[in-house]
């Protein structure tokens, strides 16, 4: 009370200075609350007396103090980890799945008006969608078609979050953890699969060899002397082993001159090539 008495009893010049000081403080306070600045990657959502008044930014803009409420929204891509989820696949195998979600806000007004906390809502929705989708596939598909499943989960999430003004850009399944017992079973399955492939390859080789032998037999039938030359070649190969005696018998008459002429013709043909 003594201070107010002193102010009232003071000189008029002092009172004028005091009033100007109070006015400047009031103006500075109004300006500090009315002037807002948002960065290039941000937008300001304004509510005037509780009603949506628009989204402003980037840069400098003004709001009405006491009447406007200002909410700042980041438009950059945000990434968050989905907590490890225990998923039971279609073939009743329990796996632990780690994933990450990348999203961005494309409509700041919807992100504020349509959902209370868009980050928490997107996270919970991603967990539920991940369990639902992976529970509809078998373990082999989960391990081999991870990229396809990630794309499918991302499309479903984007459908749900679009009314919230949120665009889900990517969902990445980072890791799939399997129980040790199941790992041993998968190793046995892989071993059996490789054994199956090896047997198929051997059988295909035998089939191709049989086809070649049949073709060779047809060629030998067309020229009987060729089979005799082949017989002599085989005997020559066997004779290289000096510790054995080869005895051969044949009831056919061998025309040596014809065979010799065929050999000479084959030699000339090779030299010509």
DRENZAMI-235087 format. One record per residue (C-alpha): chain; residue number from 0; y negated, z negated, x negated. Coordinates in nm, 4 decimals. Example, Ala and Ser with C-alpha at 12.3 -4.5 7.8 and 13.67 -1.06 7.14 Angstrom:
REM DRENZAMI-235087
ch	i	c2	c3	c1
A	0	0.4500	-0.7800	-1.2300
A	1	0.1060	-0.7140	-1.3670
END
This chain:
REM DRENZAMI-235087
ch	i	c2	c3	c1
A	0	0.0000	0.0000	0.0000
A	1	-0.2362	-0.0793	-0.2875
A	2	-0.1775	0.2709	-0.4299
A	3	-0.2664	0.4412	-0.1032
A	4	-0.5822	0.2225	-0.0785
A	5	-0.6840	0.3259	-0.4273
A	6	-0.6261	0.6943	-0.3404
A	7	-0.8350	0.6667	-0.0210
A	8	-1.1122	0.4847	-0.2046
A	9	-1.1130	0.7337	-0.4930
A	10	-1.3722	0.9979	-0.5565
A	11	-1.3532	1.3216	-0.3518
A	12	-1.2884	1.5269	-0.6688
A	13	-0.9858	1.3192	-0.7542
A	14	-0.8565	1.3551	-0.3972
A	15	-0.8957	1.7307	-0.4160
A	16	-0.6919	1.7442	-0.7411
A	17	-0.4245	1.5223	-0.5898
A	18	-0.3946	1.7432	-0.2816
A	19	-0.3679	2.0559	-0.4970
A	20	-0.0959	1.8901	-0.7034
A	21	0.1048	1.8052	-0.3902
A	22	0.0596	2.1618	-0.2637
A	23	0.1786	2.3138	-0.5950
A	24	0.4878	2.0926	-0.5966
A	25	0.5633	2.1983	-0.2397
A	26	0.5169	2.5683	-0.3254
A	27	0.7400	2.5414	-0.6315
A	28	1.0100	2.3714	-0.4258
A	29	0.9921	2.6437	-0.1591
A	30	1.0093	2.9186	-0.4205
A	31	1.3036	2.7566	-0.5981
A	32	1.4982	2.7426	-0.2747
A	33	1.3827	3.0809	-0.1430
A	34	1.4370	3.2984	-0.4512
A	35	1.7969	3.3899	-0.5235
A	36	1.9460	3.6091	-0.7971
A	37	2.3018	3.7440	-0.8036
A	38	2.4674	3.9444	-1.0796
A	39	2.5935	4.3021	-1.0574
A	40	2.9486	4.1884	-0.9703
A	41	2.8359	3.9347	-0.7075
A	42	2.7045	3.9434	-0.3517
A	43	2.5217	3.6815	-0.1487
A	44	2.6292	3.6260	0.2119
A	45	2.3458	3.4761	0.4195
A	46	2.3733	3.2750	0.7419
A	47	2.0474	3.2175	0.9314
A	48	2.0612	2.9229	1.1699
A	49	2.4397	2.9575	1.1715
A	50	2.4467	3.3326	1.2392
A	51	2.5467	3.6018	0.9904
A	52	2.2299	3.7643	0.8558
A	53	2.3768	4.0128	0.6056
A	54	2.4981	4.0381	0.2488
A	55	2.2399	4.0767	-0.0278
A	56	2.2539	4.1769	-0.3915
A	57	2.2798	4.2515	-0.6687
A	58	1.9470	4.1419	-0.8117
A	59	1.6593	3.9395	-0.6670
A	60	1.6112	3.8588	-0.2975
A	61	1.4555	3.5919	-0.0777
A	62	1.5929	3.3567	0.1853
A	63	1.4183	3.1269	0.4315
A	64	1.4415	2.7639	0.3139
A	65	1.5941	2.5167	0.5578
A	66	1.7003	2.8027	0.7894
A	67	1.9289	3.0122	0.5663
A	68	2.2564	2.9135	0.4017
A	69	2.3642	3.1154	0.0993
A	70	2.7270	3.1814	-0.0106
A	71	2.7981	3.3666	-0.3373
A	72	3.1090	3.5903	-0.3551
A	73	3.2587	3.7417	-0.6727
A	74	3.3672	4.1079	-0.6363
A	75	3.5659	4.1334	-0.9619
A	76	3.9433	4.1657	-0.9743
A	77	4.1036	3.8223	-0.9608
A	78	4.4534	3.7508	-1.0921
A	79	4.6654	3.4481	-1.0068
A	80	5.0249	3.3492	-1.0746
A	81	5.2595	3.2969	-0.7843
A	82	5.4447	2.9690	-0.8484
A	83	5.8117	3.0162	-0.9367
A	84	5.9989	3.0898	-0.6150
A	85	6.3687	3.0192	-0.5507
A	86	6.4991	3.3296	-0.3699
A	87	6.8457	3.3880	-0.2206
A	88	6.9249	3.7590	-0.2367
A	89	7.1151	3.9603	0.0236
A	90	7.4436	3.9074	-0.1662
A	91	7.3889	3.5254	-0.1696
A	92	7.2745	3.4893	-0.5316
A	93	7.0064	3.2292	-0.6098
A	94	6.7364	3.3467	-0.8529
A	95	6.3992	3.2127	-0.9677
A	96	6.1218	3.4728	-0.9561
A	97	5.7825	3.4656	-1.1296
A	98	5.5129	3.7094	-1.0156
A	99	5.1399	3.7747	-1.0410
A	100	4.8948	3.9159	-0.7851
A	101	4.5777	4.1121	-0.8628
A	102	4.3187	4.1494	-0.5867
A	103	3.9455	4.1937	-0.5286
A	104	3.6994	4.1331	-0.2444
A	105	3.5618	4.4583	-0.1036
A	106	3.3831	4.3100	0.2025
A	107	3.2077	3.9779	0.1222
A	108	3.1153	3.9142	0.4858
A	109	3.4768	3.9300	0.6073
A	110	3.5963	3.7178	0.3137
A	111	3.3627	3.4378	0.4267
A	112	3.3783	3.4772	0.8054
A	113	3.7407	3.5752	0.8739
A	114	3.9193	3.3194	0.6534
A	115	3.8285	2.9697	0.5398
A	116	3.9561	2.9977	0.1803
A	117	4.0610	3.3523	0.0961
A	118	4.2028	3.2587	-0.2463
A	119	4.4366	2.9922	-0.1059
A	120	4.5292	3.2089	0.1925
A	121	4.6174	3.5062	-0.0293
A	122	4.8238	3.2853	-0.2598
A	123	5.0283	3.1331	0.0241
A	124	5.0766	3.4723	0.1875
A	125	5.1967	3.6197	-0.1438
A	126	5.4581	3.3434	-0.1822
A	127	5.5941	3.3977	0.1685
A	128	5.6002	3.7779	0.1377
A	129	5.7746	3.7594	-0.2008
A	130	6.0565	3.5438	-0.0621
A	131	6.0954	3.7577	0.2500
A	132	6.1146	4.0936	0.0700
A	133	6.3388	3.9850	-0.2175
A	134	6.5715	3.8103	0.0257
A	135	6.6469	4.1479	0.1846
A	136	6.7773	4.3152	-0.1340
A	137	7.0845	4.2637	-0.3515
A	138	7.0735	4.1297	-0.7055
A	139	7.1413	4.4684	-0.8680
A	140	6.8472	4.6240	-0.6831
A	141	6.6234	4.3315	-0.7786
A	142	6.7064	4.3774	-1.1475
A	143	6.6922	4.7577	-1.1626
A	144	6.4171	4.8422	-0.9097
A	145	6.1613	4.5774	-0.9929
A	146	5.8672	4.8205	-0.9984
A	147	5.9582	4.9635	-0.6573
A	148	5.9864	4.6156	-0.5048
A	149	5.6528	4.5116	-0.6577
A	150	5.4847	4.8133	-0.5001
A	151	5.6425	4.7342	-0.1625
A	152	5.5259	4.3705	-0.1730
A	153	5.1752	4.4850	-0.2703
A	154	5.1552	4.7257	0.0242
A	155	5.2629	4.4551	0.2715
A	156	5.0136	4.2036	0.1272
A	157	4.7341	4.4593	0.1421
A	158	4.8093	4.5219	0.5100
A	159	4.7743	4.1509	0.5894
A	160	4.4641	4.0876	0.3756
A	161	4.2683	4.3985	0.4777
A	162	4.1125	4.2224	0.7854
A	163	3.9927	3.9512	0.5434
A	164	3.8003	4.2048	0.3311
A	165	4.0477	4.1705	0.0422
A	166	4.2186	4.4572	-0.1399
A	167	4.5467	4.3727	-0.3164
A	168	4.5599	4.6158	-0.6092
A	169	4.8833	4.5158	-0.7847
A	170	5.1769	4.2782	-0.7535
A	171	5.3843	4.2377	-1.0699
A	172	5.7267	4.0688	-1.0815
A	173	5.7176	3.9173	-1.4290
A	174	6.0535	3.7452	-1.4664
A	175	6.3811	3.6939	-1.2817
A	176	6.5801	3.3881	-1.3948
A	177	6.9524	3.3775	-1.3177
A	178	7.2013	3.0916	-1.3448
A	179	7.4256	3.0836	-1.6552
A	180	7.7425	3.1281	-1.4485
A	181	7.6002	3.4378	-1.2835
A	182	7.4978	3.5748	-1.6252
A	183	7.8599	3.5565	-1.7405
A	184	7.9717	3.7358	-1.4243
A	185	7.7128	4.0087	-1.4822
A	186	7.8319	4.0474	-1.8424
A	187	8.1908	4.0944	-1.7207
A	188	8.0732	4.3495	-1.4663
A	189	7.8830	4.5416	-1.7355
A	190	8.1890	4.5377	-1.9628
A	191	8.4083	4.6720	-1.6814
A	192	8.1504	4.9414	-1.6058
A	193	8.1494	5.0575	-1.9685
A	194	8.5296	5.0590	-1.9774
A	195	8.5258	5.2740	-1.6642
A	196	8.2821	5.5177	-1.8264
A	197	8.4911	5.5423	-2.1437
A	198	8.8058	5.6208	-1.9453
A	199	8.6213	5.8866	-1.7468
A	200	8.4901	6.0453	-2.0680
A	201	8.8409	6.0509	-2.2194
A	202	8.9834	6.2056	-1.9017
A	203	8.7093	6.4698	-1.8974
A	204	8.7848	6.5521	-2.2618
A	205	9.1554	6.5914	-2.1846
A	206	9.0726	6.8162	-1.8901
A	207	8.8468	7.0411	-2.0995
A	208	9.1100	7.0551	-2.3756
A	209	9.3761	7.1534	-2.1207
A	210	9.1527	7.4316	-1.9893
A	211	9.1017	7.5635	-2.3430
A	212	9.4772	7.5550	-2.4095
A	213	9.5446	7.7494	-2.0898
A	214	9.2851	8.0076	-2.1915
A	215	9.4406	8.0348	-2.5385
A	216	9.7877	8.0789	-2.3886
A	217	9.6585	8.3673	-2.1754
A	218	9.5144	8.5335	-2.4858
A	219	9.8431	8.4922	-2.6714
A	220	10.0272	8.6545	-2.3807
A	221	9.7991	8.9550	-2.4040
A	222	9.8856	9.0030	-2.7750
A	223	10.2311	8.8718	-2.8800
A	224	10.1578	8.9212	-3.2500
A	225	9.8745	8.6741	-3.2325
A	226	10.1168	8.3919	-3.1492
A	227	10.3254	8.4901	-3.4540
A	228	10.0160	8.4728	-3.6760
A	229	9.9363	8.1342	-3.5298
A	230	10.2899	8.0225	-3.6037
A	231	10.2614	8.1353	-3.9652
A	232	9.9278	7.9551	-4.0001
A	233	10.0818	7.6362	-3.8651
A	234	10.3737	7.6680	-4.1077
A	235	10.1270	7.7174	-4.3928
A	236	9.9427	7.4001	-4.2976
A	237	10.2682	7.2066	-4.2805
A	238	10.3818	7.3468	-4.6158
A	239	10.0863	7.1863	-4.7923
A	240	10.2770	6.8613	-4.7734
A	241	10.5191	6.9096	-5.0602
A	242	10.7458	6.6217	-4.9644
A	243	10.9025	6.7931	-4.6628
A	244	11.1164	7.0978	-4.5892
A	245	11.0361	7.3144	-4.2865
A	246	11.3189	7.5124	-4.1314
A	247	11.2293	7.7597	-3.8599
A	248	11.4502	7.9907	-3.6591
A	249	11.3629	8.2741	-3.4289
A	250	11.5681	8.5277	-3.2415
A	251	11.2935	8.7896	-3.2362
A	252	11.2627	9.0816	-3.4777
A	253	10.9419	9.0566	-3.6717
A	254	10.7583	9.3756	-3.7506
A	255	10.6065	9.2738	-4.0849
A	256	10.4072	9.5930	-4.1206
A	257	10.2308	9.5409	-3.7898
A	258	10.1550	9.1805	-3.8737
A	259	10.0190	9.2802	-4.2153
A	260	9.7976	9.5461	-4.0596
A	261	9.6618	9.2930	-3.8084
A	262	9.5818	9.0516	-4.0899
A	263	9.3943	9.3222	-4.2794
A	264	9.2017	9.4168	-3.9668
A	265	9.0996	9.0541	-3.9108
A	266	8.9814	9.0256	-4.2733
A	267	8.7702	9.3434	-4.2403
A	268	8.6234	9.2164	-3.9144
A	269	8.5198	8.8897	-4.0776
A	270	8.3605	9.0734	-4.3732
A	271	8.1715	9.2996	-4.1316
A	272	8.0254	8.9929	-3.9541
END
